[in-house]
Amino acid sequence: MGITYFIDMNHRNYGYATEAIILFTKYFLNKYDVSKLIATIRTENVASCKAIEKAGYELKETKMYKDINDNLEQQYNFYFFNKSMI
């Protein structure tokens, strides 16, 4: 399962991404029998890193990784959110 979001340039910096992440996280953890969510974000995507951290996710690791749509390995941050954090 993955989520992707795009915020129009004219609507950035209003907290919409953080709000969406929080709502999705709560919904998913309440609806499905999972105890942890993992977010992978390219380190160069500073805005998304800030949004996920504001939503309560904790940075666990930064490493080279080849995601499904990547041609080559790139540097990613790996964030975790445990159900106990709600």
Backbone atoms as SQL, in Angstrom:
CREATE TABLE atoms (id INTEGER PRIMARY KEY, chain TEXT, resi INTEGER, resn TEXT, atom TEXT, x REAL, y REAL, z REAL);
INSERT INTO atoms VALUES
  (1, 'A', 1, 'MET', 'N', 0.848, -1.170, 0.000),
  (2, 'A', 1, 'MET', 'CA', 0.000, 0.000, 0.000),
  (3, 'A', 1, 'MET', 'C', 0.889, 1.227, 0.000),
  (4, 'A', 2, 'GLY', 'N', 0.559, 2.149, -0.798),
  (5, 'A', 2, 'GLY', 'CA', 1.294, 3.400, -0.815),
  (6, 'A', 2, 'GLY', 'C', 0.354, 4.556, -1.061),
  (7, 'A', 3, 'ILE', 'N', 0.746, 5.710, -0.598),
  (8, 'A', 3, 'ILE', 'CA', -0.023, 6.907, -0.911),
  (9, 'A', 3, 'ILE', 'C', 0.913, 7.900, -1.586),
  (10, 'A', 4, 'THR', 'N', 0.366, 8.619, -2.498),
  (11, 'A', 4, 'THR', 'CA', 1.095, 9.679, -3.174),
  (12, 'A', 4, 'THR', 'C', 0.203, 10.912, -3.142),
  (13, 'A', 5, 'TYR', 'N', 0.788, 12.045, -2.938),
  (14, 'A', 5, 'TYR', 'CA', -0.009, 13.264, -2.930),
  (15, 'A', 5, 'TYR', 'C', 0.728, 14.346, -3.702),
  (16, 'A', 6, 'PHE', 'N', -0.045, 15.195, -4.330),
  (17, 'A', 6, 'PHE', 'CA', 0.470, 16.345, -5.055),
  (18, 'A', 6, 'PHE', 'C', -0.311, 17.564, -4.588),
  (19, 'A', 7, 'ILE', 'N', 0.400, 18.571, -4.176),
  (20, 'A', 7, 'ILE', 'CA', -0.238, 19.806, -3.746),
  (21, 'A', 7, 'ILE', 'C', 0.094, 20.880, -4.783),
  (22, 'A', 8, 'ASP', 'N', -0.948, 21.498, -5.323),
  (23, 'A', 8, 'ASP', 'CA', -0.761, 22.554, -6.307),
  (24, 'A', 8, 'ASP', 'C', 0.121, 23.648, -5.738),
  (25, 'A', 9, 'MET', 'N', 0.962, 24.184, -6.593),
  (26, 'A', 9, 'MET', 'CA', 1.928, 25.204, -6.181),
  (27, 'A', 9, 'MET', 'C', 1.267, 26.359, -5.414),
  (28, 'A', 10, 'ASN', 'N', 0.050, 26.727, -5.801),
  (29, 'A', 10, 'ASN', 'CA', -0.640, 27.844, -5.153),
  (30, 'A', 10, 'ASN', 'C', -1.235, 27.482, -3.792),
  (31, 'A', 11, 'HIS', 'N', -1.196, 26.210, -3.419),
  (32, 'A', 11, 'HIS', 'CA', -1.810, 25.772, -2.170),
  (33, 'A', 11, 'HIS', 'C', -0.811, 25.114, -1.217),
  (34, 'A', 12, 'ARG', 'N', 0.457, 25.288, -1.473),
  (35, 'A', 12, 'ARG', 'CA', 1.484, 24.708, -0.612),
  (36, 'A', 12, 'ARG', 'C', 1.706, 25.574, 0.620),
  (37, 'A', 13, 'ASN', 'N', 2.274, 24.959, 1.650),
  (38, 'A', 13, 'ASN', 'CA', 2.614, 25.629, 2.912),
  (39, 'A', 13, 'ASN', 'C', 1.391, 26.024, 3.743),
  (40, 'A', 14, 'TYR', 'N', 0.289, 25.302, 3.549),
  (41, 'A', 14, 'TYR', 'CA', -0.898, 25.498, 4.375),
  (42, 'A', 14, 'TYR', 'C', -1.176, 24.296, 5.279),
  (43, 'A', 15, 'GLY', 'N', -0.301, 23.285, 5.218),
  (44, 'A', 15, 'GLY', 'CA', -0.467, 22.111, 6.067),
  (45, 'A', 15, 'GLY', 'C', -1.383, 21.041, 5.497),
  (46, 'A', 16, 'TYR', 'N', -1.786, 21.161, 4.234),
  (47, 'A', 16, 'TYR', 'CA', -2.700, 20.183, 3.648),
  (48, 'A', 16, 'TYR', 'C', -2.090, 18.788, 3.580),
  (49, 'A', 17, 'ALA', 'N', -0.842, 18.688, 3.207),
  (50, 'A', 17, 'ALA', 'CA', -0.200, 17.375, 3.120),
  (51, 'A', 17, 'ALA', 'C', -0.122, 16.728, 4.499),
  (52, 'A', 18, 'THR', 'N', 0.291, 17.487, 5.499),
  (53, 'A', 18, 'THR', 'CA', 0.374, 16.957, 6.866),
  (54, 'A', 18, 'THR', 'C', -0.999, 16.496, 7.340),
  (55, 'A', 19, 'GLU', 'N', -2.016, 17.291, 7.089),
  (56, 'A', 19, 'GLU', 'CA', -3.376, 16.927, 7.497),
  (57, 'A', 19, 'GLU', 'C', -3.828, 15.637, 6.801),
  (58, 'A', 20, 'ALA', 'N', -3.534, 15.530, 5.511),
  (59, 'A', 20, 'ALA', 'CA', -3.907, 14.322, 4.767),
  (60, 'A', 20, 'ALA', 'C', -3.172, 13.094, 5.301),
  (61, 'A', 21, 'ILE', 'N', -1.906, 13.243, 5.619),
  (62, 'A', 21, 'ILE', 'CA', -1.118, 12.128, 6.164),
  (63, 'A', 21, 'ILE', 'C', -1.698, 11.678, 7.504),
  (64, 'A', 22, 'ILE', 'N', -2.027, 12.624, 8.364),
  (65, 'A', 22, 'ILE', 'CA', -2.587, 12.295, 9.678),
  (66, 'A', 22, 'ILE', 'C', -3.912, 11.543, 9.516),
  (67, 'A', 23, 'LEU', 'N', -4.791, 12.055, 8.665),
  (68, 'A', 23, 'LEU', 'CA', -6.093, 11.420, 8.475),
  (69, 'A', 23, 'LEU', 'C', -5.955, 10.035, 7.863),
  (70, 'A', 24, 'PHE', 'N', -5.105, 9.895, 6.858),
  (71, 'A', 24, 'PHE', 'CA', -4.887, 8.586, 6.247),
  (72, 'A', 24, 'PHE', 'C', -4.324, 7.604, 7.266),
  (73, 'A', 25, 'THR', 'N', -3.359, 8.038, 8.055),
  (74, 'A', 25, 'THR', 'CA', -2.720, 7.174, 9.053),
  (75, 'A', 25, 'THR', 'C', -3.754, 6.660, 10.051),
  (76, 'A', 26, 'LYS', 'N', -4.555, 7.564, 10.597),
  (77, 'A', 26, 'LYS', 'CA', -5.578, 7.161, 11.565),
  (78, 'A', 26, 'LYS', 'C', -6.586, 6.213, 10.935),
  (79, 'A', 27, 'TYR', 'N', -7.051, 6.538, 9.747),
  (80, 'A', 27, 'TYR', 'CA', -8.023, 5.688, 9.056),
  (81, 'A', 27, 'TYR', 'C', -7.450, 4.293, 8.815),
  (82, 'A', 28, 'PHE', 'N', -6.261, 4.236, 8.256),
  (83, 'A', 28, 'PHE', 'CA', -5.668, 2.949, 7.887),
  (84, 'A', 28, 'PHE', 'C', -5.411, 2.082, 9.113),
  (85, 'A', 29, 'LEU', 'N', -4.885, 2.664, 10.168),
  (86, 'A', 29, 'LEU', 'CA', -4.588, 1.884, 11.372),
  (87, 'A', 29, 'LEU', 'C', -5.860, 1.411, 12.073),
  (88, 'A', 30, 'ASN', 'N', -6.938, 2.183, 11.983),
  (89, 'A', 30, 'ASN', 'CA', -8.204, 1.769, 12.588),
  (90, 'A', 30, 'ASN', 'C', -8.967, 0.757, 11.730),
  (91, 'A', 31, 'LYS', 'N', -8.817, 0.841, 10.429),
  (92, 'A', 31, 'LYS', 'CA', -9.573, -0.020, 9.508),
  (93, 'A', 31, 'LYS', 'C', -8.927, -1.391, 9.320),
  (94, 'A', 32, 'TYR', 'N', -7.611, -1.463, 9.346),
  (95, 'A', 32, 'TYR', 'CA', -6.901, -2.702, 9.041),
  (96, 'A', 32, 'TYR', 'C', -6.093, -3.180, 10.242),
  (97, 'A', 33, 'ASP', 'N', -5.827, -4.453, 10.263),
  (98, 'A', 33, 'ASP', 'CA', -5.104, -5.078, 11.367),
  (99, 'A', 33, 'ASP', 'C', -3.593, -4.967, 11.148),
  (100, 'A', 34, 'VAL', 'N', -3.092, -3.746, 11.241),
  (101, 'A', 34, 'VAL', 'CA', -1.654, -3.499, 11.141),
  (102, 'A', 34, 'VAL', 'C', -1.234, -2.673, 12.344),
  (103, 'A', 35, 'SER', 'N', 0.013, -2.809, 12.725),
  (104, 'A', 35, 'SER', 'CA', 0.479, -2.061, 13.895),
  (105, 'A', 35, 'SER', 'C', 1.528, -1.010, 13.544),
  (106, 'A', 36, 'LYS', 'N', 2.025, -1.043, 12.289),
  (107, 'A', 36, 'LYS', 'CA', 3.082, -0.106, 11.922),
  (108, 'A', 36, 'LYS', 'C', 2.940, 0.276, 10.453),
  (109, 'A', 37, 'LEU', 'N', 3.187, 1.548, 10.163),
  (110, 'A', 37, 'LEU', 'CA', 3.249, 2.026, 8.790),
  (111, 'A', 37, 'LEU', 'C', 4.655, 2.523, 8.513),
  (112, 'A', 38, 'ILE', 'N', 5.098, 2.364, 7.287),
  (113, 'A', 38, 'ILE', 'CA', 6.423, 2.805, 6.874),
  (114, 'A', 38, 'ILE', 'C', 6.265, 3.771, 5.711),
  (115, 'A', 39, 'ALA', 'N', 6.969, 4.886, 5.775),
  (116, 'A', 39, 'ALA', 'CA', 6.972, 5.866, 4.687),
  (117, 'A', 39, 'ALA', 'C', 8.382, 5.962, 4.134),
  (118, 'A', 40, 'THR', 'N', 8.502, 5.931, 2.813),
  (119, 'A', 40, 'THR', 'CA', 9.798, 6.140, 2.166),
  (120, 'A', 40, 'THR', 'C', 9.714, 7.413, 1.342),
  (121, 'A', 41, 'ILE', 'N', 10.658, 8.314, 1.572),
  (122, 'A', 41, 'ILE', 'CA', 10.670, 9.602, 0.887),
  (123, 'A', 41, 'ILE', 'C', 12.098, 9.908, 0.468),
  (124, 'A', 42, 'ARG', 'N', 12.274, 10.310, -0.771),
  (125, 'A', 42, 'ARG', 'CA', 13.606, 10.717, -1.221),
  (126, 'A', 42, 'ARG', 'C', 14.085, 11.877, -0.353),
  (127, 'A', 43, 'THR', 'N', 15.343, 11.815, 0.039),
  (128, 'A', 43, 'THR', 'CA', 15.881, 12.846, 0.940),
  (129, 'A', 43, 'THR', 'C', 15.830, 14.235, 0.312),
  (130, 'A', 44, 'GLU', 'N', 15.853, 14.312, -1.001),
  (131, 'A', 44, 'GLU', 'CA', 15.807, 15.609, -1.682),
  (132, 'A', 44, 'GLU', 'C', 14.419, 16.269, -1.571),
  (133, 'A', 45, 'ASN', 'N', 13.402, 15.490, -1.217),
  (134, 'A', 45, 'ASN', 'CA', 12.038, 16.004, -1.103),
  (135, 'A', 45, 'ASN', 'C', 11.820, 16.528, 0.318),
  (136, 'A', 46, 'VAL', 'N', 12.432, 17.652, 0.599),
  (137, 'A', 46, 'VAL', 'CA', 12.452, 18.217, 1.947),
  (138, 'A', 46, 'VAL', 'C', 11.039, 18.525, 2.450),
  (139, 'A', 47, 'ALA', 'N', 10.172, 19.045, 1.594),
  (140, 'A', 47, 'ALA', 'CA', 8.817, 19.397, 2.019),
  (141, 'A', 47, 'ALA', 'C', 8.052, 18.163, 2.501),
  (142, 'A', 48, 'SER', 'N', 8.165, 17.053, 1.781),
  (143, 'A', 48, 'SER', 'CA', 7.478, 15.832, 2.204),
  (144, 'A', 48, 'SER', 'C', 8.086, 15.258, 3.473),
  (145, 'A', 49, 'CYS', 'N', 9.398, 15.375, 3.624),
  (146, 'A', 49, 'CYS', 'CA', 10.045, 14.921, 4.864),
  (147, 'A', 49, 'CYS', 'C', 9.513, 15.710, 6.060),
  (148, 'A', 50, 'LYS', 'N', 9.370, 17.024, 5.888),
  (149, 'A', 50, 'LYS', 'CA', 8.836, 17.859, 6.969),
  (150, 'A', 50, 'LYS', 'C', 7.384, 17.504, 7.265),
  (151, 'A', 51, 'ALA', 'N', 6.584, 17.279, 6.218),
  (152, 'A', 51, 'ALA', 'CA', 5.167, 16.963, 6.407),
  (153, 'A', 51, 'ALA', 'C', 4.994, 15.644, 7.155),
  (154, 'A', 52, 'ILE', 'N', 5.759, 14.628, 6.805),
  (155, 'A', 52, 'ILE', 'CA', 5.625, 13.324, 7.450),
  (156, 'A', 52, 'ILE', 'C', 6.081, 13.391, 8.907),
  (157, 'A', 53, 'GLU', 'N', 7.109, 14.194, 9.170),
  (158, 'A', 53, 'GLU', 'CA', 7.573, 14.359, 10.552),
  (159, 'A', 53, 'GLU', 'C', 6.536, 15.112, 11.385),
  (160, 'A', 54, 'LYS', 'N', 5.916, 16.139, 10.814),
  (161, 'A', 54, 'LYS', 'CA', 4.868, 16.879, 11.519),
  (162, 'A', 54, 'LYS', 'C', 3.664, 15.987, 11.811),
  (163, 'A', 55, 'ALA', 'N', 3.462, 14.962, 10.970),
  (164, 'A', 55, 'ALA', 'CA', 2.346, 14.031, 11.156),
  (165, 'A', 55, 'ALA', 'C', 2.663, 12.971, 12.204),
  (166, 'A', 56, 'GLY', 'N', 3.868, 13.011, 12.766),
  (167, 'A', 56, 'GLY', 'CA', 4.206, 12.099, 13.857),
  (168, 'A', 56, 'GLY', 'C', 5.058, 10.909, 13.494),
  (169, 'A', 57, 'TYR', 'N', 5.461, 10.792, 12.248),
  (170, 'A', 57, 'TYR', 'CA', 6.333, 9.691, 11.843),
  (171, 'A', 57, 'TYR', 'C', 7.754, 9.974, 12.315),
  (172, 'A', 58, 'GLU', 'N', 8.474, 8.905, 12.646),
  (173, 'A', 58, 'GLU', 'CA', 9.851, 9.035, 13.129),
  (174, 'A', 58, 'GLU', 'C', 10.829, 8.521, 12.092),
  (175, 'A', 59, 'LEU', 'N', 11.867, 9.316, 11.837),
  (176, 'A', 59, 'LEU', 'CA', 12.918, 8.904, 10.917),
  (177, 'A', 59, 'LEU', 'C', 13.714, 7.765, 11.553),
  (178, 'A', 60, 'LYS', 'N', 13.796, 6.639, 10.843),
  (179, 'A', 60, 'LYS', 'CA', 14.518, 5.481, 11.367),
  (180, 'A', 60, 'LYS', 'C', 15.821, 5.226, 10.620),
  (181, 'A', 61, 'GLU', 'N', 15.852, 5.589, 9.328),
  (182, 'A', 61, 'GLU', 'CA', 17.034, 5.230, 8.546),
  (183, 'A', 61, 'GLU', 'C', 17.078, 6.051, 7.261),
  (184, 'A', 62, 'THR', 'N', 18.276, 6.355, 6.821),
  (185, 'A', 62, 'THR', 'CA', 18.514, 6.962, 5.517),
  (186, 'A', 62, 'THR', 'C', 19.478, 6.049, 4.781),
  (187, 'A', 63, 'LYS', 'N', 19.079, 5.637, 3.569),
  (188, 'A', 63, 'LYS', 'CA', 19.938, 4.711, 2.826),
  (189, 'A', 63, 'LYS', 'C', 19.623, 4.779, 1.336),
  (190, 'A', 64, 'MET', 'N', 20.522, 4.202, 0.551),
  (191, 'A', 64, 'MET', 'CA', 20.299, 4.083, -0.879),
  (192, 'A', 64, 'MET', 'C', 19.253, 2.989, -1.100),
  (193, 'A', 65, 'TYR', 'N', 18.308, 3.259, -2.025),
  (194, 'A', 65, 'TYR', 'CA', 17.175, 2.364, -2.229),
  (195, 'A', 65, 'TYR', 'C', 16.642, 2.580, -3.636),
  (196, 'A', 66, 'LYS', 'N', 16.192, 1.506, -4.262),
  (197, 'A', 66, 'LYS', 'CA', 15.593, 1.594, -5.594),
  (198, 'A', 66, 'LYS', 'C', 14.109, 1.306, -5.465),
  (199, 'A', 67, 'ASP', 'N', 13.300, 2.355, -5.528),
  (200, 'A', 67, 'ASP', 'CA', 11.856, 2.207, -5.424),
  (201, 'A', 67, 'ASP', 'C', 11.308, 1.681, -6.740),
  (202, 'A', 68, 'ILE', 'N', 10.038, 1.334, -6.744),
  (203, 'A', 68, 'ILE', 'CA', 9.422, 0.684, -7.899),
  (204, 'A', 68, 'ILE', 'C', 9.534, 1.504, -9.188),
  (205, 'A', 69, 'ASN', 'N', 9.494, 2.813, -9.103),
  (206, 'A', 69, 'ASN', 'CA', 9.558, 3.657, -10.303),
  (207, 'A', 69, 'ASN', 'C', 10.931, 4.275, -10.548),
  (208, 'A', 70, 'ASP', 'N', 11.922, 3.888, -9.760),
  (209, 'A', 70, 'ASP', 'CA', 13.278, 4.420, -9.933),
  (210, 'A', 70, 'ASP', 'C', 14.068, 3.557, -10.914),
  (211, 'A', 71, 'ASN', 'N', 14.858, 4.209, -11.747),
  (212, 'A', 71, 'ASN', 'CA', 15.762, 3.473, -12.640),
  (213, 'A', 71, 'ASN', 'C', 17.037, 3.077, -11.913),
  (214, 'A', 72, 'LEU', 'N', 17.467, 3.917, -10.997),
  (215, 'A', 72, 'LEU', 'CA', 18.689, 3.682, -10.226),
  (216, 'A', 72, 'LEU', 'C', 18.400, 3.871, -8.751),
  (217, 'A', 73, 'GLU', 'N', 19.295, 3.368, -7.913),
  (218, 'A', 73, 'GLU', 'CA', 19.165, 3.616, -6.477),
  (219, 'A', 73, 'GLU', 'C', 19.295, 5.110, -6.200),
  (220, 'A', 74, 'GLN', 'N', 18.510, 5.575, -5.247),
  (221, 'A', 74, 'GLN', 'CA', 18.567, 6.958, -4.811),
  (222, 'A', 74, 'GLN', 'C', 18.541, 6.968, -3.291),
  (223, 'A', 75, 'GLN', 'N', 18.902, 8.096, -2.703),
  (224, 'A', 75, 'GLN', 'CA', 18.908, 8.184, -1.248),
  (225, 'A', 75, 'GLN', 'C', 17.496, 8.465, -0.741),
  (226, 'A', 76, 'TYR', 'N', 17.043, 7.618, 0.194),
  (227, 'A', 76, 'TYR', 'CA', 15.701, 7.713, 0.769),
  (228, 'A', 76, 'TYR', 'C', 15.771, 7.785, 2.286),
  (229, 'A', 77, 'ASN', 'N', 14.792, 8.480, 2.861),
  (230, 'A', 77, 'ASN', 'CA', 14.544, 8.431, 4.302),
  (231, 'A', 77, 'ASN', 'C', 13.433, 7.422, 4.533),
  (232, 'A', 78, 'PHE', 'N', 13.581, 6.610, 5.566),
  (233, 'A', 78, 'PHE', 'CA', 12.571, 5.638, 5.959),
  (234, 'A', 78, 'PHE', 'C', 11.991, 6.086, 7.296),
  (235, 'A', 79, 'TYR', 'N', 10.685, 6.317, 7.307),
  (236, 'A', 79, 'TYR', 'CA', 9.972, 6.775, 8.494),
  (237, 'A', 79, 'TYR', 'C', 9.024, 5.674, 8.965),
  (238, 'A', 80, 'PHE', 'N', 8.859, 5.557, 10.282),
  (239, 'A', 80, 'PHE', 'CA', 7.950, 4.573, 10.874),
  (240, 'A', 80, 'PHE', 'C', 6.905, 5.283, 11.710),
  (241, 'A', 81, 'PHE', 'N', 5.718, 4.704, 11.710),
  (242, 'A', 81, 'PHE', 'CA', 4.651, 5.156, 12.601),
  (243, 'A', 81, 'PHE', 'C', 4.043, 3.915, 13.223),
  (244, 'A', 82, 'ASN', 'N', 4.111, 3.808, 14.532),
  (245, 'A', 82, 'ASN', 'CA', 3.521, 2.682, 15.258),
  (246, 'A', 82, 'ASN', 'C', 2.151, 3.049, 15.772),
  (247, 'A', 83, 'LYS', 'N', 1.253, 2.078, 15.751),
  (248, 'A', 83, 'LYS', 'CA', -0.115, 2.305, 16.220),
  (249, 'A', 83, 'LYS', 'C', -0.134, 2.841, 17.657),
  (250, 'A', 84, 'SER', 'N', 0.821, 2.433, 18.450),
  (251, 'A', 84, 'SER', 'CA', 0.894, 2.898, 19.841),
  (252, 'A', 84, 'SER', 'C', 1.174, 4.398, 19.943),
  (253, 'A', 85, 'MET', 'N', 1.548, 5.044, 18.834),
  (254, 'A', 85, 'MET', 'CA', 1.869, 6.468, 18.842),
  (255, 'A', 85, 'MET', 'C', 0.623, 7.347, 18.744),
  (256, 'A', 86, 'ILE', 'N', -0.546, 6.738, 18.503),
  (257, 'A', 86, 'ILE', 'CA', -1.788, 7.516, 18.369),
  (258, 'A', 86, 'ILE', 'C', -2.290, 7.911, 19.749);
